[in-house]
Amino acid sequence: INPVDERSDPLGHATYIAGVAREIDEEIALPARPQQKIVALLNDDSNPVGRVHLGVVHLFELESMEAQAREDALSDLQFKSTEELQGPLYDLLESWSRFCVDALNKF
């Protein structure tokens, strides 16, 4: 959350969502604002980074699969099916991503 994200809601939900929207807009160009919902909190104490971070998992529903990377680190941006993510790619994912793939069918 950055100062530009601050909203005047007492619980901070609008501020949080504004921060998420800004982060998505900085990294990915989408043709329309996606529908989203928070589906989980993620905690991973198996590694040093996970021990000091808490993840909030969002499920986004896109109107189309048109997306363009706005950051070099995402230059090979691709959509993958659940089956592809559960296949050979699975072992290449970081732990947080593996937790999310494991839970995909629950959402």
Sequence and secondary structure as in RCSB ss.txt:
>XXXX:A:sequence
INPVDERSDPLGHATYIAGVAREIDEEIALPARPQQKIVALLNDDSNPVGRVHLGVVHLFELESMEAQAREDALS
DLQFKSTEELQGPLYDLLESWSRFCVDALNKF
>XXXX:A:secstr
  GGG    TTSHHHHHHHHHHHHHHHEE SS  EEEEEEEE  TTSHHHHT  EEEEEEE SSS  EESSGGGT
T     HHHHHTGGGGGS HHHHHHHHHGGG 
